[in-house]
Amino acid sequence: MINQGKMVRFLLAIMIIVALFITFLRSPQVGRILYPYFYREVIERYAASYGVDPLLVAAVIRVESKFDQNAVSRRGALGLMQLMPATANWIAPQLGITVLTEEMILTSEINIRLGTWYLANLATEFNHNRELILAAYNAGRGQVSGWLAEGVWSGSYEDVADIPFLETRNYVSKVRAAYNRYQALY
């Protein structure tokens, strides 16, 4: 039989180990491993060019592709920022890119440039409302405009549960959480 003193010391030791583990997980060093900021120079260059918060771009990339340059979704979205080829081809001429192949969309430089410009374009359309921008990035600007016009969703984070598409609700919440972590870490 274990005596009571040994049991108390054992439980105290376990509590100390758990507290140290939690402290370790919350450290900036561990946070930066879980929330990396790869492609930082490219992100910051295009974010500055297009007036977008670079940490929002990093959060979008983390949620979209987990920084996998070669990511291809089941729906055909490509690269770090998971751009649909049709969207990328719509953006390209506006940036002076006359030829755009799927291989080019998968390159980090071009993908970040196109995706960051697209975020800036959505920001202009949706009055810099981050939740609307993210919802439009995920579901499409037409869907979001329709939800607003029909009064389905107010566009505020407090009403994110009103977004009709579960995927888009989850996306807005995930990017917002990642963005908050990036702000705390970088």
C-alpha positions as CSV (number, residue, x, y, z in Angstrom):
1,M,0.0,0.0,0.0
2,I,1.3,3.5,-0.9
3,N,1.5,5.8,2.0
4,Q,-0.4,9.1,1.8
5,G,2.8,11.3,1.9
6,K,4.3,9.5,-1.2
7,M,1.0,9.9,-3.0
8,V,0.8,13.6,-2.3
9,R,4.5,14.0,-3.5
10,F,3.7,12.0,-6.6
11,L,0.6,14.1,-7.5
12,L,2.6,17.3,-6.8
13,A,5.4,16.1,-9.1
14,I,2.8,15.3,-11.8
15,M,1.2,18.8,-11.5
16,I,4.6,20.5,-11.7
17,I,5.5,18.5,-14.9
18,V,2.1,19.3,-16.5
19,A,2.6,23.0,-15.6
20,L,6.1,23.0,-17.1
21,F,4.8,21.2,-20.2
22,I,2.0,23.8,-20.7
23,T,4.5,26.6,-20.2
24,F,6.8,25.0,-22.8
25,L,4.0,24.7,-25.3
26,R,3.1,28.4,-24.8
27,S,6.6,29.6,-25.4
28,P,7.3,31.8,-28.4
29,Q,10.0,29.3,-29.6
30,V,7.4,26.4,-29.7
31,G,4.8,28.8,-31.1
32,R,7.0,29.7,-34.0
33,I,7.5,26.0,-34.8
34,L,3.8,25.5,-34.9
35,Y,3.1,28.7,-36.7
36,P,6.1,29.2,-39.1
37,Y,6.6,32.3,-41.2
38,F,8.2,30.7,-44.3
39,Y,8.5,32.9,-47.4
40,R,8.6,35.9,-45.1
41,E,10.6,38.2,-47.5
42,V,8.2,37.5,-50.4
43,I,5.1,37.8,-48.3
44,E,6.3,41.1,-46.8
45,R,7.3,42.5,-50.2
46,Y,3.9,41.9,-51.8
47,A,2.0,42.7,-48.7
48,A,3.7,46.1,-48.7
49,S,3.1,46.6,-52.4
50,Y,-0.6,45.8,-52.2
51,G,-1.4,47.3,-48.7
52,V,-2.2,44.0,-47.0
53,D,-1.2,42.9,-43.5
54,P,1.7,40.3,-44.1
55,L,0.6,38.4,-41.0
56,L,-2.9,37.9,-42.6
57,V,-1.2,36.6,-45.7
58,A,0.9,34.2,-43.6
59,A,-2.3,33.0,-41.7
60,V,-4.1,32.4,-45.0
61,I,-1.1,30.4,-46.3
62,R,-1.0,28.4,-43.1
63,V,-4.7,27.5,-43.2
64,E,-4.8,27.0,-47.0
65,S,-1.7,24.9,-47.6
66,K,0.4,24.7,-44.4
67,F,3.1,26.3,-46.4
68,D,3.2,23.4,-48.9
69,Q,4.2,25.1,-52.2
70,N,3.0,22.1,-54.2
71,A,-0.4,21.8,-52.5
72,V,-3.3,20.9,-54.9
73,S,-6.8,20.7,-53.5
74,R,-9.4,18.2,-54.6
75,R,-11.2,21.0,-56.3
76,G,-8.0,22.1,-58.2
77,A,-6.8,25.0,-56.1
78,L,-3.1,25.4,-56.4
79,G,-0.1,26.4,-54.3
80,L,0.6,28.1,-51.1
81,M,-2.5,30.4,-51.3
82,Q,-4.7,27.7,-53.0
83,L,-5.7,29.7,-56.0
84,M,-8.1,28.4,-58.5
85,P,-6.6,28.5,-62.0
86,A,-9.5,30.6,-63.2
87,T,-9.0,33.2,-60.4
88,A,-5.3,33.3,-61.0
89,N,-5.9,33.8,-64.8
90,W,-8.2,36.7,-64.0
91,I,-5.7,38.3,-61.7
92,A,-2.6,37.8,-63.9
93,P,-3.3,40.4,-66.6
94,Q,-4.1,43.0,-64.0
95,L,-0.5,42.5,-62.8
96,G,1.0,42.6,-66.3
97,I,1.5,38.8,-66.4
98,T,0.6,37.8,-70.0
99,V,1.3,34.1,-69.8
100,L,0.3,32.0,-66.7
101,T,0.6,28.2,-66.5
102,E,-0.4,26.0,-63.7
103,E,3.3,25.3,-63.1
104,M,3.8,29.0,-62.6
105,I,0.9,29.3,-60.2
106,L,2.6,26.6,-58.1
107,T,5.8,28.7,-57.7
108,S,5.9,30.5,-54.3
109,E,6.8,33.9,-55.7
110,I,3.9,34.1,-58.2
111,N,1.4,32.4,-56.0
112,I,2.0,34.8,-53.1
113,R,2.0,37.8,-55.5
114,L,-1.4,36.7,-57.0
115,G,-3.0,35.7,-53.7
116,T,-1.9,38.9,-51.9
117,W,-3.1,41.1,-54.7
118,Y,-6.4,39.2,-54.6
119,L,-6.7,39.8,-50.8
120,A,-6.1,43.5,-51.5
121,N,-8.7,43.5,-54.2
122,L,-11.3,41.9,-51.8
123,A,-10.3,44.4,-49.1
124,T,-11.2,47.2,-51.4
125,E,-14.6,45.6,-52.3
126,F,-15.5,44.7,-48.7
127,N,-14.3,47.9,-47.0
128,H,-11.3,46.2,-45.4
129,N,-13.6,44.0,-43.2
130,R,-11.3,41.0,-42.5
131,E,-14.1,38.5,-42.0
132,L,-15.8,39.5,-45.3
133,I,-12.4,39.3,-47.1
134,L,-11.7,35.8,-45.7
135,A,-15.2,34.6,-46.5
136,A,-15.0,35.9,-50.0
137,Y,-11.5,34.4,-50.4
138,N,-13.0,31.0,-49.5
139,A,-16.6,31.0,-50.9
140,G,-16.3,33.7,-53.6
141,R,-17.1,37.4,-53.7
142,G,-20.5,36.7,-55.3
143,Q,-21.6,34.4,-52.5
144,V,-20.6,36.9,-49.8
145,S,-22.2,39.8,-51.6
146,G,-25.4,37.7,-51.8
147,W,-25.3,36.8,-48.1
148,L,-25.0,40.5,-47.2
149,A,-27.7,41.7,-49.7
150,E,-30.1,39.0,-48.4
151,G,-29.3,39.7,-44.8
152,V,-28.1,36.2,-44.2
153,W,-24.9,37.3,-42.6
154,S,-24.0,40.7,-41.1
155,G,-20.3,40.3,-42.0
156,S,-19.2,40.4,-38.4
157,Y,-17.2,37.7,-36.6
158,E,-19.8,37.6,-33.8
159,D,-22.3,36.4,-36.4
160,V,-19.9,33.9,-38.1
161,A,-22.3,31.1,-37.3
162,D,-24.8,32.7,-39.8
163,I,-22.5,31.9,-42.7
164,P,-24.4,29.4,-44.8
165,F,-21.4,27.3,-45.8
166,L,-19.9,25.2,-43.0
167,E,-16.5,25.2,-44.8
168,T,-16.5,29.0,-45.0
169,R,-17.5,29.4,-41.3
170,N,-14.7,27.1,-40.3
171,Y,-12.3,28.8,-42.7
172,V,-13.0,32.3,-41.3
173,S,-12.5,31.0,-37.7
174,K,-9.3,29.1,-38.5
175,V,-7.7,32.0,-40.4
176,R,-8.7,34.4,-37.6
177,A,-7.2,32.1,-35.0
178,A,-4.0,31.7,-37.0
179,Y,-3.8,35.5,-37.6
180,N,-4.1,36.1,-33.8
181,R,-1.3,33.6,-33.2
182,Y,0.9,35.3,-35.9
183,Q,0.3,38.7,-34.3
184,A,1.3,37.3,-30.9
185,L,4.4,35.6,-32.2
186,Y,5.7,38.0,-34.9
